[in-house]
């Protein structure tokens, strides 16, 4: 088996990235009638390649096949001088789960955050995502915070 490679996304990856993106959104119930509009997907994709945007994307690849994605962004904080890094999206294909792909993507985001001088990386997941939380409990600390939101 070839080594897993985690790398920055390339413009030529769209056709391989899109099924991962669709799988991620389906996992969180955004499919069918509740699917994200294509305009959001295209806008997100364009942001990955815009140097003025704080949004970035990594992919995990083995034998030329994309197995996972991580989207992260940097933002200011009132509690730190350096930017914080928010790991917004993390997804691996089902066949690759438990094979270190998610961990490799998280570690790569950690490295990008270190390089950018960000003092922390954080993310959230749904309380029912027990499989992912088993990994997260190994690679990070629970903050104890509860997320509230209001859709406008």
N, C-alpha and C positions, 0 to 999 in steps of 0.2 A: 504494500500500500504506500502510495506517495505521501510525502509530508504535507501537512496542512499549512497553507500560506494565508496569512491575514494581511490585507493590503488596502490602500486607499481605493475607492471605487474609481472606475474609468468610464469615460463617456460611452465606450463600446460595450459596457456591461448591461445596458438597459434591458435587453431582451431576457437576460438571465436573472437580473435583479427583480424585474416586475413580478414573476411568480412568487418570489420570496416575500415581496411587499404585499401582494395579494393574500398570501398565506398568513402573514402577520395580522393583517386587518381582519381576515376571516376569524382568526383565533379570538380576537376581541369583539366579534359580533358585527363587524363592519363589512357586510357582504350582501349581495342581493339588493333588496330595496333600501337597505341601510348602508350601502357601499359608499366609500368616499367618492366624490365627484372626480372625474378624470382630470379636471383642472387643478385640483389639489395635488394629485400625483405628479403631474407635469411641473407644477410650481416647485414642489419639494425636490424633484429631480434636478431642476435648473439651479436651485440654491446650492446643491452640492458642488457645483462647478463655478460658482460666483465668488471670487476672492473677497468681495465686500460683505459676504454673508457669514454669520458665525456658525452655520450648520454644516456638518461634515458627515461623511459616510465611509464605513469600512465594509469589506466583504471577506468572508472566509472561503477559501477555494482549495479543492483537492482534485487532482487529475483533470484540471480544466473545468470542473463543475463547481458552481457556487453553492455552498452549503448553509450559509448564514449571512446575516447582515447586522450591522450596528449603526445607528444614527445618533449623533451626539451634537451638542451645541454648547457654546460658551456664553456666559452672561455675567453681568456685574452683580454684586451683592452688597448689602449694607453692613455685613458682618465680616468682610474681608477686603483687602486691597486688591488681591488677585481675582481673576475671574473664576467663577464656579463652572464646573463641567456637568451638564445634565445628560445622562444617557437616556435618550428618549425612546428609542426603539431597539429591541434585541430580538432576533428570531433565527432559529435554525430549522432546517427541514426535519421532519419527523424521523427519517431514517438515520440522521446524524446525531440525534439527541443521545446524550450519555457518552459521547465520544470526544469530549473536550472542546467542541467547537464554540459553545457559549462562553466557556471559561477563557479561551484564547481571544475571543472578541472583546470581552471585558478587560482582560489584561492589556490588550492593544489600546483600548480607550484610556486606561490608566496611564500608559506610556505617552500617548498624545497629550493628555492633561498635564503630565509632568513637564513635557517639553514646552508647553504653553505657559508654565508657571502657575497653573491652577492648583490651589491647595486641597481641593476635594472633588470627587466624582460622586454623584448621587443619582438615584433613579427610583421609580415606583413600579409596582406590579399589582395585579389584582389579587385580592385575598384568597381566591380559589386556585391560584397558580402554584400549587404545592410542588410540582416537579421543579419549576424554576427556583422556587424559594429554597429548596435543598442546596442548590448550587450557590445562590446568593448568600446563604448563611455561612458558607465556607470562604467566600471572597470579599465580604464586606460586613459591616455592622449595621444592625437595625437602628434607625434613628429614634424610633418611638413616636414620631410625628404621624398624624392622621391627615390625609388629604381631603380638603373640602373644595367644591367647585360649584359654580353657578353658570349655566349656559345662558348666553344672552342672544 
